[in-house]
Amino acid sequence: MLWQIRGSNMKNTKRWMACMLAVVLLVSSSACGKKDKDKTEPTKNADTTIGATDDANTSASTDGNTAGGRFNGPKYSSDYESEIKYKRIYTEDFEDEEHGFYSRGEETTALTADTTYNNSKFSLHSSGRAKNWNGPKINLSEDLQPGKRYQVSAYVMLAEAAEFAVKIDCKVEQNGSNYIDVGSIECEPGVWTPIVGTVMIGNDTTKAELYFETDYNNMYEEALCDLYVDNVELFELATESKVPLIDSLHKTYENYFKLGVAVSALELEDPTRVAIIQKHFNSITMGNEMKPENLLNRSVSASDIEKYNTEPAINFENIDEALTFAKENNMAMRGHTLVWHSQTPDWFFKEGYSNTADAPNVSSEVMLARMESYIKQVLEYCAKNYPGIVVCWDVVNEAINTPDKIDGGLRDSLWYQVAGPDFIEKAFEYARKYAEPGTKLFYNDYNCFEKVKLNAIYNLCDKLNQKGIIDGIGVQSHLKVNSPSMGDYENCIVTLGKLGLEINVTELDIDQTLNTEEGQMEMARKYRRIFNMYANVMDAKQANITNVTIWGLSDENSWLNDGVLKYPLLFDEYLQPKPAFWGVAQDESISLFAN
Ligand code: XIL
């Protein structure tokens, strides 16, 4: 196996131990004192230094890229080591009055002994919450340093007899207020639930406050129930991380497709991450920033309904930075996404852009007009200000859901209900009308390898293709280590390839909870086999894959971290390449066959 061959087992084992330790610390979260600003955790374990000290590079550097000379990527090298510290900087167990948390609104924030995590004396109790955003907040401006990444964890509990998501957010002042999603977890009523997330604040931040709330999109009154918080902890994840001195990963596939990565605007502010993105990828997708919920501006739209009823107001400043980054770094940008049932606010479908749950929806005519205007404004903005940068758009995302039993397998979404069954075709028509010539229009969906769904996606795209309004199909590819089978996955790509449209693998990740050596090697094998399959399919001219995008740069930022930490990506939280990286690099020491 890769790391055994190279005699670097020791240091990697250490790295794993550090990761596991961090997880154990977060999960067991033993109460131990107050703010430890600028102090390393006193116990030996919490301040783990991982250095490149324990072995020389004994690597019998195998030439991993001899498979027919097709792949030109990086060869293994240990020239990427750096010193890493894992540092606890803040703990609050609420065992006395000096905790620094206060109410965000009119609600009451007080210690209680009624219910606590792990039978401690007190927890923090937020009651009388009139809004979802009411909850305990603390100013951590002195603890959170710009450009560094922090892991925040706590235990939370909701009182009501219903399941709702509790969120940790960070409000930052940077020439105005911004809100960063840190973490979110569905809570069963009355059950203490661990919540974990990471946060990094930008350089121009003057104030940073962490707070707990229920999801602001939630319209149910029960979500305004009492909220309890205990054992809040903050870890600085890495002090310094060097960029690997290895060759570019995207070169491996220079004869095949672009290699992309999903990023956040925040990651683009971190020089270490930027250097890795620039080096290893030649395409980016914004994980969230270009979605309707981040572009639509409700307060302006609702302020003058005559003016905005069919022409919603849009905030473009949120995407300028990312588009500029793509332009300056000569990277293709995949536009994600225009028409989607998720991350599109309900008020967008309502009369007067109302945000009350029972406000009536608009007519199909008005909704299609809103859709046309939204698509027009977004595409024209990109074309005018960043010509040639957004090379393609996921025009419609996830519109097939066969269990809903609608003709054609359509999802019973608000788009379907309000705009009507033609909304997909309309979206593509509008996109074609307003897109810069040459911009490719994609239909994007997940679990495309499921046979019934595959059939529905094939038929939908076939229909759009016959009208000449689609150029490609996005196969999201959120995979698991053991499913789908390689056969089913390949069949999906080959089947869709038959339409003659471009294929993009738009959101590849492999759900892996195991951060053991074998767990990560298993995942690395799967990555290698998958990429090998992409190349084979292209060599056989069975599909024209033009882009493969990994859904996230490094594990700690994966969207799969939902209470439980996952390890699905190519770089670890210290930004070091993982076995999966070498799998994608087609390194021969990662078996193509055994699994
Ligand atoms: C995910 C993002 O990665 C998360 O940060 C966000 O909280 C939810 O959405 N299919 C898609 C992507 O098309 O847009 C989703 O991205 C993942 C599933």
Boltz pocket constraint, residues with backbone or C-beta under 6 A from the ligand:
constraints:
  - pocket:
      binder: B
      contacts: [[A, 287], [A, 288], [A, 397], [A, 446], [A, 476], [A, 507], [A, 559]]
      max_distance: 6.0
